[in-house]
Structure formats: structure tokens, C-alpha cells
């Protein structure tokens, strides 16, 4: 079944669009499209964002590797490098710090009618994307490929069975979530 979906690009776009709408809806219902919740996270007074992100990490990690183990999915990791990670992290951090939204919560906030997200975020993303595209050839030569590590996952890098990482990480994150929830954060 999944092979047929893989061959139909319009169906993939439709599924992606539907998944994006669902993702935005869930972000909104979880409260993380609310500026005050995000600001509370940055001030370490509201841990809603952390709880949602950690839950998503567990779900995604277990789900992807379960599908992979059943032969229903294949991993295609994107190549990475320290240079691209540092630049991406700086751009993300500056945008997040200035506006108080990450790209996902920004789209959800725009969807619920937040003008600050639309004016500052969407316009900022368009300007930032244009500038990045303009300077990409120079950045690629001088910074982005520094410390290139290629298309590798953590289990491949550590040469261990993926479940040997997934199970203890899932347990650790679950204990952290339990602690956050029971401590009233």
C-alpha cells in the first residue's frame, strides 16, 4: 500500500497538506500557538511546550522505527554538518527569541488570527528565506559544509541496534515527563 502512495505525488501532497492542518489544529489545542505559553516556556514558568515536544519525540522515534522494523518505511536521513547546524540553530534561535514563535507554532498562530505572528513571522520568514537564498552559495562554501558528517543516524553512528537507544531514551523522557507533571511545572 505505501509503495502505491509513494508513486503518486499528488496524493502525497494531499496527505502532507492534511497532516499539516491536523498538526496545526493539535498545536492550537495543546495551547502552544499562544504567545503567553511560549513566553512562559522561555521564562521557565510554563512547561507546556516541553511536554508536547518530548511527547512528540517519543511518538516519532518509536513510530518511525516500528514502521521501519515492520518493513513499512525506510529512513532517508538528510546529510548534516556542524556548520549547517550552528547556522540553522542561530537563525532559529534569533527568530524564536525575537518573535516568540517557532515555525510550527507560527503557522498555527497565523491560522488562529494572531497579527503579530503574521506580520512579524510570515513576513520575517519570507525576508529571511530570501536573504538566505541570496547568500547561500557563499555560506555553503565557507560555513555550511564545515564538519560534514553525512547521512547518518545516531544508531548508525554508535553502531548499535536502534532499539538499544530508543528504549532507554523513551524511558528517560517518560520519567522526565512524569517529574515535570507531578512537580506542577
C-alpha positions as CSV (number, residue, x, y, z in Angstrom):
1,X,0.0,0.0,0.0
2,X,2.7,2.5,0.9
3,X,4.6,1.9,-2.3
4,X,1.5,3.0,-4.2
5,X,1.3,6.1,-2.2
6,X,5.0,6.8,-2.8
7,X,4.4,6.7,-6.6
8,X,1.5,9.2,-6.5
9,X,3.0,12.7,-5.9
10,X,-0.4,14.5,-5.8
11,X,-1.7,12.0,-3.2
12,X,1.5,12.7,-1.2
13,X,0.9,16.4,-1.4
14,X,-2.7,15.9,-0.2
15,X,-1.6,13.7,2.7
16,X,1.0,16.3,3.6
17,X,-1.5,19.1,3.4
18,X,-4.0,17.2,5.6
19,X,-1.3,16.2,8.1
20,X,-0.2,19.9,8.3
21,X,-3.7,21.0,9.0
22,X,-4.1,18.3,11.7
23,X,-0.7,19.3,13.2
24,X,-1.7,22.9,13.4
25,X,-5.0,22.0,14.9
26,X,-3.3,19.9,17.6
27,X,-0.7,22.6,18.3
28,X,-3.6,25.1,18.8
29,X,-5.5,22.7,21.0
30,X,-2.3,22.0,23.0
31,X,-2.0,25.7,23.6
32,X,1.4,26.2,22.1
33,X,0.2,28.7,19.5
34,X,-0.5,31.1,22.4
35,X,2.3,33.7,22.8
36,X,1.9,33.7,26.6
37,X,2.5,29.9,26.7
38,X,5.6,30.2,24.6
39,X,6.9,33.2,26.6
40,X,6.2,31.2,29.8
41,X,8.4,28.4,28.4
42,X,11.2,30.8,27.6
43,X,10.9,32.2,31.2
44,X,10.8,28.6,32.6
45,X,7.4,29.2,34.2
46,X,5.2,27.1,31.8
47,X,6.4,23.7,30.5
48,X,3.6,23.0,28.1
49,X,5.9,23.3,25.1
50,X,8.5,21.0,26.6
51,X,5.8,18.4,27.4
52,X,4.4,18.5,23.9
53,X,7.8,18.3,22.3
54,X,9.1,15.4,24.5
55,X,5.8,13.5,23.8
56,X,6.3,14.1,20.1
57,X,9.9,12.8,20.3
58,X,8.8,9.6,21.9
59,X,5.9,9.1,19.5
60,X,8.0,9.9,16.4
61,X,11.0,7.8,17.5
62,X,9.1,4.7,18.4
63,X,6.7,5.1,15.4
64,X,9.3,5.6,12.7
65,X,11.4,2.7,13.9
66,X,8.4,0.4,14.4
67,X,7.3,1.1,10.8
68,X,10.9,0.5,9.7
69,X,11.1,-2.8,11.7
70,X,7.9,-3.9,10.0
71,X,9.3,-3.1,6.6
72,X,6.7,-0.4,6.0
73,X,9.1,2.6,5.9
74,X,12.6,3.4,5.1
75,X,14.8,6.1,6.6
76,X,16.4,8.7,4.3
77,X,18.3,11.0,6.6
78,X,19.5,14.3,5.2
79,X,23.2,14.9,5.3
80,X,24.4,17.2,8.0
81,X,27.3,19.2,9.3
82,X,28.3,21.2,12.3
83,X,28.4,24.4,10.2
84,X,24.8,24.0,9.0
85,X,23.6,23.0,12.5
86,X,25.2,26.1,14.0
87,X,23.8,28.5,11.3
88,X,20.4,26.8,11.5
89,X,20.4,27.0,15.3
90,X,21.4,30.6,15.3
91,X,18.7,31.6,12.8
92,X,16.0,29.6,14.6
93,X,17.1,31.0,18.0
94,X,17.2,34.6,16.9
95,X,13.8,34.3,15.2
96,X,12.3,32.4,18.2
97,X,13.8,34.9,20.7
98,X,12.7,38.0,18.8
99,X,9.2,36.9,17.9
100,X,8.3,34.1,20.4
101,X,7.2,31.6,17.8
102,X,8.9,28.6,16.1
103,X,7.8,27.9,12.5
104,X,5.2,25.3,13.6
105,X,3.6,27.5,16.3
106,X,3.9,30.5,14.0
107,X,1.8,28.8,11.3
108,X,-0.8,27.7,14.0
109,X,-0.9,31.2,15.4
110,X,-1.5,32.7,12.0
111,X,-4.2,30.2,11.5
112,X,-6.0,31.4,14.6
113,X,-5.6,35.0,13.6
114,X,-2.6,36.3,15.5
115,X,-1.5,39.5,13.7
116,X,1.9,39.5,15.4
117,X,2.6,36.1,14.0
118,X,1.5,37.1,10.6
119,X,3.2,40.5,10.3
120,X,6.4,39.6,12.2
121,X,6.6,35.9,11.5
122,X,5.4,35.2,8.0
123,X,7.0,38.4,6.6
124,X,10.1,37.7,8.6
125,X,10.3,34.2,7.2
126,X,9.9,35.4,3.7
127,X,12.6,38.1,4.1
128,X,14.9,35.6,5.9
129,X,14.4,33.0,3.3
130,X,15.2,35.4,0.5
131,X,18.4,36.6,2.3
132,X,19.5,33.0,2.9
133,X,18.9,32.1,-0.7
134,X,20.9,35.1,-1.8
135,X,23.9,34.3,0.3
136,X,23.6,30.5,0.1
137,X,26.4,30.0,-2.4
138,X,28.9,31.9,-0.2
139,X,27.6,30.3,3.0
140,X,27.8,26.8,1.5
141,X,31.5,27.3,0.5
142,X,32.6,28.9,3.7
143,X,30.4,27.6,6.6
144,X,27.6,25.2,5.9
145,X,29.8,22.2,5.0
146,X,32.3,22.5,7.9
147,X,32.3,19.4,10.0
148,X,30.3,17.4,7.4
149,X,29.0,14.0,8.9
150,X,26.9,12.8,6.0
151,X,23.6,10.8,6.0
152,X,23.9,9.0,9.4
153,X,21.6,8.3,12.3
154,X,22.6,8.0,16.0
155,X,22.3,4.2,16.0
156,X,24.5,4.0,12.9
157,X,27.0,6.4,14.3
158,X,27.2,4.5,17.6
159,X,27.0,1.1,15.8
160,X,24.1,-0.2,18.0
161,X,20.7,-1.7,17.4
162,X,18.2,1.3,17.2
163,X,16.1,-0.2,19.9
164,X,19.1,-0.2,22.2
165,X,18.9,3.6,22.1
166,X,15.1,4.0,21.7
167,X,14.1,2.1,24.8
168,X,16.4,3.8,27.3
169,X,15.7,7.2,25.8
170,X,12.0,6.6,25.8
171,X,12.2,5.5,29.5
172,X,14.3,8.6,30.4
173,X,12.0,11.0,28.6
174,X,8.9,9.4,30.2
175,X,10.5,9.8,33.6
176,X,11.3,13.4,32.9
177,X,7.7,14.0,31.7
178,X,6.4,12.3,34.9
179,X,8.6,14.5,37.0
180,X,7.5,17.7,35.2
181,X,3.8,16.7,35.6
182,X,4.0,15.7,39.2
183,X,6.1,18.7,40.2
184,X,3.4,21.0,38.8
185,X,5.5,22.7,36.2
